[in-house]
Amino acid sequence: MTPQPRAKGCRTKCRGTASQSSTYNDYVPSRAIDGNTDPNLYNGSCSHTWNTGQPGWWRLSLPTAYSVTNRLSSVSRINNAVIMVGDSTENNGNNNPRCAVIPSIAAGATRTFPCGGMVGHLVNLYQTNPRAYLSLCEVQVEAEPAFPSLGAVVGGREVVLLLEERRSWSDALFFCRDFYGELLSIRSEEQQREVEELLSSAFFPLTAHVWVGLRR
């Protein structure tokens, strides 16, 4: 059970952290999900990889449909990029099932690529040409939770009760940090009652244990 922040650039409860194979100057991966749809790289709204002699990639967590706004100049740098969705981290997530191939996008234009209900924690754009750069100015991922969840307020904080695959406490902790925030720590009897009310209102069957955070 974890606080539920919203990530910039995502829609429909999508959250995530962006990363990429390499970074040219200060065009960091998070610029592709900063909510700024300006397609001009030099206005600081785009991500950009560097030519390392290896295929470039950009990655965000969570699945489904994709909207990509290309940059104004050097628009060919997104040509033939592959969109992949899945859970495997092998090869930095670039071995996951393929959703679509981006043939080309006109300068400053936006295209949508539906992924047909594909499910996964990782959404990758992979540039197949090993000497090609990959530049993205705005990526918007539309997704629905693949597992039942229930939101509530506990101790004045928005939290989400999430039924996912069975995990140990440490695995649940790192999963929440990667995709949501911290596990909720119960700090008072009032918060304990609020958590019990949340659990009793769940519309889906719960596991025997529900992980929460720990306090020293």
Phi and psi in degrees as a GROMACS rama.xvg file:
@    title "Ramachandran Plot"
@    xaxis  label "Phi"
@    yaxis  label "Psi"
@TYPE xy
-148.057  148.243  THR-2
-56.041  154.634  PRO-3
-123.859  83.319  GLN-4
-79.5157  160.332  PRO-5
-104.436  138.497  ARG-6
-92.4821  141.709  ALA-7
-62.9503  143.942  LYS-8
83.9872  -2.10072  GLY-9
-107.238  153.223  CYS-10
-122.365  160.652  ARG-11
51.2239  57.5271  THR-12
65.018  19.9781  LYS-13
-78.036  135.278  CYS-14
-132.527  159.604  ARG-15
167.218  171.519  GLY-16
-124.235  131.137  THR-17
-90.6009  145.078  ALA-18
-145.824  164.597  SER-19
-151.678  166.064  GLN-20
-65.8551  -34.5814  SER-21
-160.966  167.293  SER-22
-131.991  126.425  THR-23
-89.1069  125.636  TYR-24
49.7466  -127.635  ASN-25
-110.447  27.1829  ASP-26
-86.2718  73.1943  TYR-27
-73.0895  158.628  VAL-28
-61.6097  -29.8798  PRO-29
-66.7405  -16.5644  SER-30
-66.8111  -20.7523  ARG-31
-78.2828  -8.59105  ALA-32
-130.939  29.6367  ILE-33
-88.3786  2.49185  ASP-34
83.8202  -4.08078  GLY-35
-95.1246  111.106  ASN-36
-91.0208  9.82898  THR-37
-58.7615  119.672  ASP-38
-84.1715  8.2923  PRO-39
-93.9826  111.824  ASN-40
-51.4648  -39.8255  LEU-41
-76.7292  -3.15548  TYR-42
-92.0377  6.13237  ASN-43
78.5328  24.7354  GLY-44
-109.432  3.9212  SER-45
-125.575  154.287  CYS-46
-92.8278  162.365  SER-47
-160.353  128.628  HIS-48
-89.3242  172.217  THR-49
-112.861  155.069  TRP-50
-80.4734  102.857  ASN-51
-106.291  3.64701  THR-52
84.7151  -0.0132162  GLY-53
-119.588  152.748  GLN-54
-56.6326  134.292  PRO-55
-84.0147  149.172  GLY-56
-144.468  156.651  TRP-57
-132.528  140.796  TRP-58
-137.342  142.373  ARG-59
-139.171  148.406  LEU-60
-80.9121  155.514  SER-61
80.1385  151.607  LEU-62
-97.1579  -178.31  PRO-63
115.845  -101.13  THR-64
-101.53  154.017  ALA-65
-128.731  131.383  TYR-66
-120.743  126.573  SER-67
-121.935  126.777  VAL-68
-102.72  121.791  THR-69
-85.6384  164.527  ASN-70
-83.2032  164.258  ARG-71
-73.4423  -35.626  LEU-72
-115.37  158.821  SER-73
51.0765  47.2469  SER-74
-65.5796  -17.55  VAL-75
-68.4333  -8.75689  SER-76
-72.4896  -4.45664  ARG-77
-107.679  -5.97933  ILE-78
-58.641  134.489  ASN-79
68.7569  10.3193  ASN-80
-67.4158  145.053  ALA-81
-107.867  136.215  VAL-82
-98.6573  127.857  ILE-83
-128.911  146.645  MET-84
-133.922  131.45  VAL-85
174.703  -168.851  GLY-86
-112.406  -12.5514  ASP-87
-74.8528  135.655  SER-88
-96.2485  3.09596  THR-89
-60.2106  136.329  GLU-90
54.117  42.8848  ASN-91
59.6424  25.9039  ASN-92
88.6809  1.24484  GLY-93
-85.5319  3.39073  ASN-94
-102.076  6.95578  ASN-95
-72.5048  164.675  ASN-96
-56.328  145.345  PRO-97
-84.7065  132.785  ARG-98
-92.8283  -48.5961  CYS-99
-164.936  163.887  ALA-100
-114.923  132.915  VAL-101
-88.6389  103.997  ILE-102
-65.5487  -48.0883  PRO-103
-174.432  157.954  SER-104
-135.33  130.045  ILE-105
-63.8668  155.999  ALA-106
-55.8265  125.66  ALA-107
74.8453  2.20015  GLY-108
-89.3659  166.032  ALA-109
-125.502  137.175  THR-110
-130.501  149.759  ARG-111
-111.722  136.411  THR-112
-123.629  100.46  PHE-113
-71.6789  138.371  PRO-114
-105.329  13.3137  CYS-115
60.6198  36.1623  GLY-116
77.6881  16.1066  GLY-117
-61.191  144.285  MET-118
-119.146  135.907  VAL-119
176.171  164.458  GLY-120
-90.5261  -14.7533  HIS-121
-119.473  132.689  LEU-122
-121.624  118.59  VAL-123
-116.163  146.177  ASN-124
-113.176  125.797  LEU-125
-126.346  121.014  TYR-126
-89.2447  113.444  GLN-127
-70.8846  -24.7461  THR-128
-77.344  118.196  ASN-129
-63.8389  -17.8493  PRO-130
-107.397  7.89906  ARG-131
-91.2382  145.544  ALA-132
-82.8858  162.386  TYR-133
-130.837  119.798  LEU-134
-127.348  130.122  SER-135
-129.616  133.737  LEU-136
-102.279  -26.9566  CYS-137
-164.435  123.546  GLU-138
-115.917  127.38  VAL-139
-121.772  122.141  GLN-140
-107.096  124.121  VAL-141
-104.697  125.547  GLU-142
-149.332  152.23  ALA-143
-113.167  146.45  GLU-144
-57.5001  133.751  PRO-145
-80.0491  -14.1512  ALA-146
-128.017  152.495  PHE-147
-59.9078  143.028  PRO-148
-146.8  159.587  SER-149
-143.293  125.823  LEU-150
-98.6292  152.098  GLY-151
-162.722  176.838  ALA-152
-114.92  123.782  VAL-153
-126.802  121.251  VAL-154
60.9488  31.7967  GLY-155
79.0434  7.17666  GLY-156
-117.251  140.466  ARG-157
-74.8186  127.198  GLU-158
-129.92  165.807  VAL-159
-132.001  133.255  VAL-160
-94.4553  118.035  LEU-161
-121.153  125.581  LEU-162
-98.1901  109.798  LEU-163
-126.563  -156.035  GLU-164
-72.5979  157.808  GLU-165
-65.3679  131.641  ARG-166
-137.971  156.747  ARG-167
-73.8494  168.523  SER-168
-60.1791  -44.9112  TRP-169
-65.4388  -38.6827  SER-170
-65.3243  -40.0353  ASP-171
-63.7221  -39.1823  ALA-172
-60.1361  -49.8268  LEU-173
-71.7084  -32.9958  PHE-174
-61.1774  -46.4  PHE-175
-65.1779  -39.0931  CYS-176
-63.9545  -35.5671  ARG-177
-71.9332  -37.4115  ASP-178
-118.103  -15.5264  PHE-179
-133.67  -65.0628  TYR-180
168.779  -147.545  GLY-181
-91.1625  152.212  GLU-182
-59.8702  143.07  LEU-183
-72.006  129.184  LEU-184
-98.9864  127.911  SER-185
-84.4053  121.67  ILE-186
-115.566  -0.0634162  ARG-187
-159.255  165.112  SER-188
-64.0928  -34.7471  GLU-189
-62.2183  -43.8214  GLU-190
-65.4262  -35.1191  GLN-191
-61.0926  -42.7076  GLN-192
-64.4245  -40.4354  ARG-193
-64.0568  -38.9263  GLU-194
-65.7931  -42.3818  VAL-195
-62.687  -38.2651  GLU-196
-65.2033  -39.9475  GLU-197
-62.5706  -45.1717  LEU-198
-64.2337  -38.4995  LEU-199
-70.9664  -20.5328  SER-200
-93.3355  -0.965952  SER-201
-60.8363  133.088  ALA-202
-91.8844  5.08134  PHE-203
-128.973  153.32  PHE-204
-66.0482  136.661  PRO-205
-97.8913  156.6  LEU-206
-74.3618  171.707  THR-207
-63.8806  -30.4988  ALA-208
-126.545  143.26  HIS-209
-120.297  121.621  VAL-210
-77.8094  135.733  TRP-211
-128.679  172.555  VAL-212
-75.4138  170.134  GLY-213
-117.54  153.329  LEU-214
-119.4  142.755  ARG-215
